[in-house]
């Protein structure tokens, strides 16, 4: 499924930089309280697809006025996975 998604982002949308949130930042971003997805989805898959860890998230999220999302960028512990094609 991730292969098909990456293909679509590259070929159809012509995106060259792709971000995936980490397990922890995803829980905070989506405000999940119960029933979080398996941690391996956000640790094993990014490694297999050559994503690298970063503290810089997608810039379009910085343009939001949502204080909840702003707090993700203010926290130095927030991490993402990035892949540049």
SEFI-608335 format. One record per residue: residue in three letters; y, x, z of N, C-alpha, C in turn; residue number from 1. Coordinates in steps of 0.2 Angstrom, whole numbers, plus 5000, padded with zeros to 4 digits. Layout:
<pt><aa>ALA</aa><n_y>Y</n_y><n_x>X</n_x><n_z>Z</n_z><ca_y>Y</ca_y><ca_x>X</ca_x><ca_z>Z</ca_z><c_y>Y</c_y><c_x>X</c_x><c_z>Z</c_z><i>NUM</i></pt>
...
REM end
This chain:
<pt><aa>UNK</aa><n_y>4994</n_y><n_x>5004</n_x><n_z>5000</n_z><ca_y>5000</ca_y><ca_x>5000</ca_x><ca_z>5000</ca_z><c_y>5006</c_y><c_x>5004</c_x><c_z>5000</c_z><i>1</i></pt>
<pt><aa>UNK</aa><n_y>5006</n_y><n_x>5010</n_x><n_z>5004</n_z><ca_y>5012</ca_y><ca_x>5014</ca_x><ca_z>5004</ca_z><c_y>5013</c_y><c_x>5017</c_x><c_z>4997</c_z><i>2</i></pt>
<pt><aa>UNK</aa><n_y>5008</n_y><n_x>5019</n_x><n_z>4994</n_z><ca_y>5008</ca_y><ca_x>5022</ca_x><ca_z>4987</ca_z><c_y>5012</c_y><c_x>5018</c_x><c_z>4982</c_z><i>3</i></pt>
<pt><aa>UNK</aa><n_y>5010</n_y><n_x>5011</n_x><n_z>4982</n_z><ca_y>5013</ca_y><ca_x>5006</ca_x><ca_z>4978</ca_z><c_y>5020</c_y><c_x>5005</c_x><c_z>4980</c_z><i>4</i></pt>
<pt><aa>UNK</aa><n_y>5022</n_y><n_x>5005</n_x><n_z>4986</n_z><ca_y>5029</ca_y><ca_x>5004</ca_x><ca_z>4988</ca_z><c_y>5033</c_y><c_x>5010</c_x><c_z>4986</c_z><i>5</i></pt>
<pt><aa>UNK</aa><n_y>5031</n_y><n_x>5016</n_x><n_z>4987</n_z><ca_y>5034</ca_y><ca_x>5022</ca_x><ca_z>4985</ca_z><c_y>5035</c_y><c_x>5022</c_x><c_z>4977</c_z><i>6</i></pt>
<pt><aa>UNK</aa><n_y>5030</n_y><n_x>5020</n_x><n_z>4974</n_z><ca_y>5031</ca_y><ca_x>5020</ca_x><ca_z>4966</ca_z><c_y>5036</c_y><c_x>5015</c_x><c_z>4965</c_z><i>7</i></pt>
<pt><aa>UNK</aa><n_y>5036</n_y><n_x>5009</n_x><n_z>4968</n_z><ca_y>5041</ca_y><ca_x>5004</ca_x><ca_z>4966</ca_z><c_y>5048</c_y><c_x>5007</c_x><c_z>4968</c_z><i>8</i></pt>
<pt><aa>UNK</aa><n_y>5049</n_y><n_x>5010</n_x><n_z>4974</n_z><ca_y>5056</ca_y><ca_x>5012</ca_x><ca_z>4976</ca_z><c_y>5058</c_y><c_x>5018</c_x><c_z>4971</c_z><i>9</i></pt>
<pt><aa>UNK</aa><n_y>5054</n_y><n_x>5022</n_x><n_z>4968</n_z><ca_y>5055</ca_y><ca_x>5027</ca_x><ca_z>4964</ca_z><c_y>5057</c_y><c_x>5025</c_x><c_z>4957</c_z><i>10</i></pt>
<pt><aa>UNK</aa><n_y>5052</n_y><n_x>5021</n_x><n_z>4954</n_z><ca_y>5052</ca_y><ca_x>5019</ca_x><ca_z>4947</ca_z><c_y>5056</c_y><c_x>5013</c_x><c_z>4945</c_z><i>11</i></pt>
<pt><aa>UNK</aa><n_y>5056</n_y><n_x>5008</n_x><n_z>4950</n_z><ca_y>5060</ca_y><ca_x>5002</ca_x><ca_z>4948</ca_z><c_y>5067</c_y><c_x>5002</c_x><c_z>4951</c_z><i>12</i></pt>
<pt><aa>UNK</aa><n_y>5067</n_y><n_x>5005</n_x><n_z>4957</n_z><ca_y>5074</ca_y><ca_x>5005</ca_x><ca_z>4960</ca_z><c_y>5078</c_y><c_x>5011</c_x><c_z>4960</c_z><i>13</i></pt>
<pt><aa>UNK</aa><n_y>5074</n_y><n_x>5016</n_x><n_z>4957</n_z><ca_y>5077</ca_y><ca_x>5023</ca_x><ca_z>4956</ca_z><c_y>5080</c_y><c_x>5026</c_x><c_z>4963</c_z><i>14</i></pt>
<pt><aa>UNK</aa><n_y>5077</n_y><n_x>5025</n_x><n_z>4968</n_z><ca_y>5079</ca_y><ca_x>5028</ca_x><ca_z>4975</ca_z><c_y>5076</c_y><c_x>5035</c_x><c_z>4975</c_z><i>15</i></pt>
<pt><aa>UNK</aa><n_y>5079</n_y><n_x>5039</n_x><n_z>4977</n_z><ca_y>5077</ca_y><ca_x>5046</ca_x><ca_z>4978</ca_z><c_y>5076</c_y><c_x>5048</c_x><c_z>4985</c_z><i>16</i></pt>
<pt><aa>UNK</aa><n_y>5079</n_y><n_x>5045</n_x><n_z>4990</n_z><ca_y>5078</ca_y><ca_x>5047</ca_x><ca_z>4997</ca_z><c_y>5076</c_y><c_x>5041</c_x><c_z>5000</c_z><i>17</i></pt>
<pt><aa>UNK</aa><n_y>5070</n_y><n_x>5041</n_x><n_z>5004</n_z><ca_y>5067</ca_y><ca_x>5036</ca_x><ca_z>5007</ca_z><c_y>5066</c_y><c_x>5037</c_x><c_z>5014</c_z><i>18</i></pt>
<pt><aa>UNK</aa><n_y>5067</n_y><n_x>5033</n_x><n_z>5019</n_z><ca_y>5067</ca_y><ca_x>5033</ca_x><ca_z>5026</ca_z><c_y>5061</c_y><c_x>5029</c_x><c_z>5028</c_z><i>19</i></pt>
<pt><aa>UNK</aa><n_y>5058</n_y><n_x>5031</n_x><n_z>5033</n_z><ca_y>5053</ca_y><ca_x>5027</ca_x><ca_z>5037</ca_z><c_y>5055</c_y><c_x>5028</c_x><c_z>5045</c_z><i>20</i></pt>
<pt><aa>UNK</aa><n_y>5056</n_y><n_x>5023</n_x><n_z>5048</n_z><ca_y>5057</ca_y><ca_x>5024</ca_x><ca_z>5055</ca_z><c_y>5051</c_y><c_x>5026</c_x><c_z>5059</c_z><i>21</i></pt>
<pt><aa>UNK</aa><n_y>5052</n_y><n_x>5029</n_x><n_z>5065</n_z><ca_y>5046</ca_y><ca_x>5031</ca_x><ca_z>5069</ca_z><c_y>5044</c_y><c_x>5025</c_x><c_z>5073</c_z><i>22</i></pt>
<pt><aa>UNK</aa><n_y>5038</n_y><n_x>5026</n_x><n_z>5076</n_z><ca_y>5036</ca_y><ca_x>5021</ca_x><ca_z>5080</ca_z><c_y>5041</c_y><c_x>5018</c_x><c_z>5085</c_z><i>23</i></pt>
<pt><aa>UNK</aa><n_y>5044</n_y><n_x>5023</n_x><n_z>5089</n_z><ca_y>5049</ca_y><ca_x>5022</ca_x><ca_z>5094</ca_z><c_y>5055</c_y><c_x>5019</c_x><c_z>5091</c_z><i>24</i></pt>
<pt><aa>UNK</aa><n_y>5058</n_y><n_x>5021</n_x><n_z>5086</n_z><ca_y>5064</ca_y><ca_x>5019</ca_x><ca_z>5083</ca_z><c_y>5063</c_y><c_x>5012</c_x><c_z>5080</c_z><i>25</i></pt>
<pt><aa>UNK</aa><n_y>5057</n_y><n_x>5011</n_x><n_z>5077</n_z><ca_y>5055</ca_y><ca_x>5004</ca_x><ca_z>5074</ca_z><c_y>5055</c_y><c_x>4999</c_x><c_z>5079</c_z><i>26</i></pt>
<pt><aa>UNK</aa><n_y>5052</n_y><n_x>5000</n_x><n_z>5085</n_z><ca_y>5052</ca_y><ca_x>4996</ca_x><ca_z>5091</ca_z><c_y>5059</c_y><c_x>4994</c_x><c_z>5093</c_z><i>27</i></pt>
<pt><aa>UNK</aa><n_y>5064</n_y><n_x>4999</n_x><n_z>5093</n_z><ca_y>5071</ca_y><ca_x>4997</ca_x><ca_z>5095</ca_z><c_y>5074</c_y><c_x>4994</c_x><c_z>5090</c_z><i>28</i></pt>
<pt><aa>UNK</aa><n_y>5073</n_y><n_x>4996</n_x><n_z>5083</n_z><ca_y>5077</ca_y><ca_x>4993</ca_x><ca_z>5078</ca_z><c_y>5075</c_y><c_x>4985</c_x><c_z>5077</c_z><i>29</i></pt>
<pt><aa>UNK</aa><n_y>5068</n_y><n_x>4984</n_x><n_z>5078</n_z><ca_y>5066</ca_y><ca_x>4977</ca_x><ca_z>5077</ca_z><c_y>5066</c_y><c_x>4973</c_x><c_z>5083</c_z><i>30</i></pt>
<pt><aa>UNK</aa><n_y>5068</n_y><n_x>4976</n_x><n_z>5089</n_z><ca_y>5068</ca_y><ca_x>4973</ca_x><ca_z>5095</ca_z><c_y>5061</c_y><c_x>4970</c_x><c_z>5097</c_z><i>31</i></pt>
<pt><aa>UNK</aa><n_y>5056</n_y><n_x>4974</n_x><n_z>5096</n_z><ca_y>5049</ca_y><ca_x>4972</ca_x><ca_z>5098</ca_z><c_y>5048</c_y><c_x>4972</c_x><c_z>5105</c_z><i>32</i></pt>
<pt><aa>UNK</aa><n_y>5046</n_y><n_x>4967</n_x><n_z>5109</n_z><ca_y>5045</ca_y><ca_x>4967</ca_x><ca_z>5116</ca_z><c_y>5037</c_y><c_x>4968</c_x><c_z>5117</c_z><i>33</i></pt>
<pt><aa>UNK</aa><n_y>5033</n_y><n_x>4964</n_x><n_z>5113</n_z><ca_y>5026</ca_y><ca_x>4964</ca_x><ca_z>5114</ca_z><c_y>5023</c_y><c_x>4964</c_x><c_z>5107</c_z><i>34</i></pt>
<pt><aa>UNK</aa><n_y>5017</n_y><n_x>4967</n_x><n_z>5107</n_z><ca_y>5013</ca_y><ca_x>4967</ca_x><ca_z>5101</ca_z><c_y>5015</c_y><c_x>4972</c_x><c_z>5096</c_z><i>35</i></pt>
<pt><aa>UNK</aa><n_y>5017</n_y><n_x>4978</n_x><n_z>5098</n_z><ca_y>5020</ca_y><ca_x>4983</ca_x><ca_z>5094</ca_z><c_y>5014</c_y><c_x>4986</c_x><c_z>5089</c_z><i>36</i></pt>
<pt><aa>UNK</aa><n_y>5015</n_y><n_x>4988</n_x><n_z>5083</n_z><ca_y>5010</ca_y><ca_x>4990</ca_x><ca_z>5078</ca_z><c_y>5007</c_y><c_x>4996</c_x><c_z>5081</c_z><i>37</i></pt>
<pt><aa>UNK</aa><n_y>5001</n_y><n_x>4998</n_x><n_z>5078</n_z><ca_y>4998</ca_y><ca_x>5005</ca_x><ca_z>5080</ca_z><c_y>5003</c_y><c_x>5011</c_x><c_z>5079</c_z><i>38</i></pt>
<pt><aa>UNK</aa><n_y>5003</n_y><n_x>5015</n_x><n_z>5084</n_z><ca_y>5007</ca_y><ca_x>5021</ca_x><ca_z>5083</ca_z><c_y>5005</c_y><c_x>5025</c_x><c_z>5077</c_z><i>39</i></pt>
<pt><aa>UNK</aa><n_y>4999</n_y><n_x>5025</n_x><n_z>5075</n_z><ca_y>4996</ca_y><ca_x>5030</ca_x><ca_z>5070</ca_z><c_y>4999</c_y><c_x>5028</c_x><c_z>5063</c_z><i>40</i></pt>
<pt><aa>UNK</aa><n_y>5002</n_y><n_x>5022</n_x><n_z>5062</n_z><ca_y>5005</ca_y><ca_x>5020</ca_x><ca_z>5056</ca_z><c_y>5011</c_y><c_x>5024</c_x><c_z>5055</c_z><i>41</i></pt>
<pt><aa>UNK</aa><n_y>5015</n_y><n_x>5025</n_x><n_z>5060</n_z><ca_y>5021</ca_y><ca_x>5029</ca_x><ca_z>5060</ca_z><c_y>5020</c_y><c_x>5036</c_x><c_z>5061</c_z><i>42</i></pt>
<pt><aa>UNK</aa><n_y>5014</n_y><n_x>5039</n_x><n_z>5063</n_z><ca_y>5014</ca_y><ca_x>5046</ca_x><ca_z>5064</ca_z><c_y>5009</c_y><c_x>5049</c_x><c_z>5058</c_z><i>43</i></pt>
<pt><aa>UNK</aa><n_y>5003</n_y><n_x>5046</n_x><n_z>5057</n_z><ca_y>4999</ca_y><ca_x>5049</ca_x><ca_z>5052</ca_z><c_y>5001</c_y><c_x>5048</c_x><c_z>5045</c_z><i>44</i></pt>
<pt><aa>UNK</aa><n_y>5003</n_y><n_x>5042</n_x><n_z>5043</n_z><ca_y>5005</ca_y><ca_x>5040</ca_x><ca_z>5036</ca_z><c_y>5011</c_y><c_x>5045</c_x><c_z>5034</c_z><i>45</i></pt>
<pt><aa>UNK</aa><n_y>5016</n_y><n_x>5045</n_x><n_z>5037</n_z><ca_y>5022</ca_y><ca_x>5049</ca_x><ca_z>5035</ca_z><c_y>5019</c_y><c_x>5057</c_x><c_z>5034</c_z><i>46</i></pt>
<pt><aa>UNK</aa><n_y>5015</n_y><n_x>5059</n_x><n_z>5038</n_z><ca_y>5013</ca_y><ca_x>5066</ca_x><ca_z>5037</ca_z><c_y>5009</c_y><c_x>5066</c_x><c_z>5030</c_z><i>47</i></pt>
<pt><aa>UNK</aa><n_y>5004</n_y><n_x>5061</n_x><n_z>5029</n_z><ca_y>5000</ca_y><ca_x>5061</ca_x><ca_z>5023</ca_z><c_y>5004</c_y><c_x>5061</c_x><c_z>5017</c_z><i>48</i></pt>
<pt><aa>UNK</aa><n_y>5010</n_y><n_x>5058</n_x><n_z>5017</n_z><ca_y>5014</ca_y><ca_x>5057</ca_x><ca_z>5011</ca_z><c_y>5020</c_y><c_x>5062</c_x><c_z>5011</c_z><i>49</i></pt>
<pt><aa>UNK</aa><n_y>5020</n_y><n_x>5067</n_x><n_z>5015</n_z><ca_y>5025</ca_y><ca_x>5073</ca_x><ca_z>5015</ca_z><c_y>5032</c_y><c_x>5071</c_x><c_z>5017</c_z><i>50</i></pt>
<pt><aa>UNK</aa><n_y>5032</n_y><n_x>5066</n_x><n_z>5022</n_z><ca_y>5039</ca_y><ca_x>5064</ca_x><ca_z>5025</ca_z><c_y>5040</c_y><c_x>5069</c_x><c_z>5030</c_z><i>51</i></pt>
<pt><aa>UNK</aa><n_y>5046</n_y><n_x>5071</n_x><n_z>5031</n_z><ca_y>5048</ca_y><ca_x>5076</ca_x><ca_z>5036</ca_z><c_y>5052</c_y><c_x>5072</c_x><c_z>5042</c_z><i>52</i></pt>
<pt><aa>UNK</aa><n_y>5052</n_y><n_x>5074</n_x><n_z>5048</n_z><ca_y>5055</ca_y><ca_x>5071</ca_x><ca_z>5053</ca_z><c_y>5063</c_y><c_x>5073</c_x><c_z>5053</c_z><i>53</i></pt>
<pt><aa>UNK</aa><n_y>5067</n_y><n_x>5069</n_x><n_z>5055</n_z><ca_y>5074</ca_y><ca_x>5070</ca_x><ca_z>5055</ca_z><c_y>5078</c_y><c_x>5066</c_x><c_z>5060</c_z><i>54</i></pt>
<pt><aa>UNK</aa><n_y>5084</n_y><n_x>5068</n_x><n_z>5062</n_z><ca_y>5088</ca_y><ca_x>5064</ca_x><ca_z>5067</ca_z><c_y>5093</c_y><c_x>5059</c_x><c_z>5063</c_z><i>55</i></pt>
<pt><aa>UNK</aa><n_y>5093</n_y><n_x>5061</n_x><n_z>5057</n_z><ca_y>5098</ca_y><ca_x>5057</ca_x><ca_z>5053</ca_z><c_y>5095</c_y><c_x>5051</c_x><c_z>5049</c_z><i>56</i></pt>
<pt><aa>UNK</aa><n_y>5097</n_y><n_x>5045</n_x><n_z>5051</n_z><ca_y>5094</ca_y><ca_x>5039</ca_x><ca_z>5048</ca_z><c_y>5098</c_y><c_x>5037</c_x><c_z>5042</c_z><i>57</i></pt>
<pt><aa>UNK</aa><n_y>5096</n_y><n_x>5032</n_x><n_z>5039</n_z><ca_y>5099</ca_y><ca_x>5029</ca_x><ca_z>5032</ca_z><c_y>5106</c_y><c_x>5028</c_x><c_z>5033</c_z><i>58</i></pt>
<pt><aa>UNK</aa><n_y>5110</n_y><n_x>5030</n_x><n_z>5029</n_z><ca_y>5118</ca_y><ca_x>5029</ca_x><ca_z>5030</ca_z><c_y>5120</c_y><c_x>5022</c_x><c_z>5029</c_z><i>59</i></pt>
<pt><aa>UNK</aa><n_y>5116</n_y><n_x>5018</n_x><n_z>5025</n_z><ca_y>5118</ca_y><ca_x>5011</ca_x><ca_z>5025</ca_z><c_y>5118</c_y><c_x>5007</c_x><c_z>5031</c_z><i>60</i></pt>
<pt><aa>UNK</aa><n_y>5114</n_y><n_x>5009</n_x><n_z>5036</n_z><ca_y>5114</ca_y><ca_x>5006</ca_x><ca_z>5043</ca_z><c_y>5120</c_y><c_x>5008</c_x><c_z>5047</c_z><i>61</i></pt>
<pt><aa>UNK</aa><n_y>5123</n_y><n_x>5013</n_x><n_z>5045</n_z><ca_y>5129</ca_y><ca_x>5015</ca_x><ca_z>5049</ca_z><c_y>5135</c_y><c_x>5010</c_x><c_z>5047</c_z><i>62</i></pt>
<pt><aa>UNK</aa><n_y>5135</n_y><n_x>5007</n_x><n_z>5041</n_z><ca_y>5140</ca_y><ca_x>5003</ca_x><ca_z>5039</ca_z><c_y>5140</c_y><c_x>4996</c_x><c_z>5043</c_z><i>63</i></pt>
<pt><aa>UNK</aa><n_y>5135</n_y><n_x>4994</n_x><n_z>5047</n_z><ca_y>5134</ca_y><ca_x>4988</ca_x><ca_z>5050</ca_z><c_y>5139</c_y><c_x>4987</c_x><c_z>5056</c_z><i>64</i></pt>
<pt><aa>UNK</aa><n_y>5140</n_y><n_x>4981</n_x><n_z>5058</n_z><ca_y>5144</ca_y><ca_x>4980</ca_x><ca_z>5064</ca_z><c_y>5140</c_y><c_x>4979</c_x><c_z>5070</c_z><i>65</i></pt>
<pt><aa>UNK</aa><n_y>5133</n_y><n_x>4979</n_x><n_z>5069</n_z><ca_y>5129</ca_y><ca_x>4977</ca_x><ca_z>5074</ca_z><c_y>5128</c_y><c_x>4983</c_x><c_z>5079</c_z><i>66</i></pt>
<pt><aa>UNK</aa><n_y>5130</n_y><n_x>4981</n_x><n_z>5085</n_z><ca_y>5130</ca_y><ca_x>4986</ca_x><ca_z>5091</ca_z><c_y>5123</c_y><c_x>4988</c_x><c_z>5092</c_z><i>67</i></pt>
<pt><aa>UNK</aa><n_y>5118</n_y><n_x>4984</n_x><n_z>5091</n_z><ca_y>5111</ca_y><ca_x>4986</ca_x><ca_z>5093</ca_z><c_y>5109</c_y><c_x>4992</c_x><c_z>5088</c_z><i>68</i></pt>
<pt><aa>UNK</aa><n_y>5111</n_y><n_x>4991</n_x><n_z>5082</n_z><ca_y>5109</ca_y><ca_x>4996</ca_x><ca_z>5077</ca_z><c_y>5114</c_y><c_x>5003</c_x><c_z>5078</c_z><i>69</i></pt>
<pt><aa>UNK</aa><n_y>5120</n_y><n_x>5002</n_x><n_z>5080</n_z><ca_y>5124</ca_y><ca_x>5007</ca_x><ca_z>5081</ca_z><c_y>5121</c_y><c_x>5012</c_x><c_z>5087</c_z><i>70</i></pt>
<pt><aa>UNK</aa><n_y>5118</n_y><n_x>5008</n_x><n_z>5092</n_z><ca_y>5115</ca_y><ca_x>5012</ca_x><ca_z>5098</ca_z><c_y>5110</c_y><c_x>5017</c_x><c_z>5095</c_z><i>71</i></pt>
<pt><aa>UNK</aa><n_y>5106</n_y><n_x>5015</n_x><n_z>5090</n_z><ca_y>5101</ca_y><ca_x>5019</ca_x><ca_z>5088</ca_z><c_y>5104</c_y><c_x>5026</c_x><c_z>5085</c_z><i>72</i></pt>
<pt><aa>UNK</aa><n_y>5109</n_y><n_x>5026</n_x><n_z>5082</n_z><ca_y>5112</ca_y><ca_x>5032</ca_x><ca_z>5080</ca_z><c_y>5116</c_y><c_x>5036</c_x><c_z>5085</c_z><i>73</i></pt>
<pt><aa>UNK</aa><n_y>5118</n_y><n_x>5032</n_x><n_z>5090</n_z><ca_y>5121</ca_y><ca_x>5036</ca_x><ca_z>5096</ca_z><c_y>5116</c_y><c_x>5040</c_x><c_z>5100</c_z><i>74</i></pt>
<pt><aa>UNK</aa><n_y>5110</n_y><n_x>5038</n_x><n_z>5100</n_z><ca_y>5105</ca_y><ca_x>5041</ca_x><ca_z>5104</ca_z><c_y>5102</c_y><c_x>5047</c_x><c_z>5101</c_z><i>75</i></pt>
<pt><aa>UNK</aa><n_y>5103</n_y><n_x>5053</n_x><n_z>5104</n_z><ca_y>5100</ca_y><ca_x>5059</ca_x><ca_z>5100</ca_z><c_y>5092</c_y><c_x>5059</c_x><c_z>5100</c_z><i>76</i></pt>
<pt><aa>UNK</aa><n_y>5089</n_y><n_x>5055</n_x><n_z>5104</n_z><ca_y>5082</ca_y><ca_x>5055</ca_x><ca_z>5103</ca_z><c_y>5079</c_y><c_x>5051</c_x><c_z>5098</c_z><i>77</i></pt>
<pt><aa>UNK</aa><n_y>5083</n_y><n_x>5047</n_x><n_z>5094</n_z><ca_y>5081</ca_y><ca_x>5043</ca_x><ca_z>5089</ca_z><c_y>5079</c_y><c_x>5047</c_x><c_z>5083</c_z><i>78</i></pt>
<pt><aa>UNK</aa><n_y>5073</n_y><n_x>5046</n_x><n_z>5080</n_z><ca_y>5070</ca_y><ca_x>5050</ca_x><ca_z>5075</ca_z><c_y>5068</c_y><c_x>5045</c_x><c_z>5069</c_z><i>79</i></pt>
<pt><aa>UNK</aa><n_y>5068</n_y><n_x>5048</n_x><n_z>5063</n_z><ca_y>5066</ca_y><ca_x>5045</ca_x><ca_z>5057</ca_z><c_y>5061</c_y><c_x>5049</c_x><c_z>5053</c_z><i>80</i></pt>
<pt><aa>UNK</aa><n_y>5058</n_y><n_x>5047</n_x><n_z>5048</n_z><ca_y>5055</ca_y><ca_x>5051</ca_x><ca_z>5043</ca_z><c_y>5058</c_y><c_x>5050</c_x><c_z>5037</c_z><i>81</i></pt>
<pt><aa>UNK</aa><n_y>5059</n_y><n_x>5056</n_x><n_z>5033</n_z><ca_y>5063</ca_y><ca_x>5055</ca_x><ca_z>5027</ca_z><c_y>5059</c_y><c_x>5059</c_x><c_z>5021</c_z><i>82</i></pt>
<pt><aa>UNK</aa><n_y>5059</n_y><n_x>5056</n_x><n_z>5015</n_z><ca_y>5056</ca_y><ca_x>5059</ca_x><ca_z>5009</ca_z><c_y>5061</c_y><c_x>5059</c_x><c_z>5004</c_z><i>83</i></pt>
<pt><aa>UNK</aa><n_y>5063</n_y><n_x>5065</n_x><n_z>5001</n_z><ca_y>5067</ca_y><ca_x>5066</ca_x><ca_z>4995</ca_z><c_y>5063</c_y><c_x>5067</c_x><c_z>4989</c_z><i>84</i></pt>
<pt><aa>UNK</aa><n_y>5064</n_y><n_x>5063</n_x><n_z>4984</n_z><ca_y>5060</ca_y><ca_x>5064</ca_x><ca_z>4978</ca_z><c_y>5064</c_y><c_x>5067</c_x><c_z>4973</c_z><i>85</i></pt>
REM end
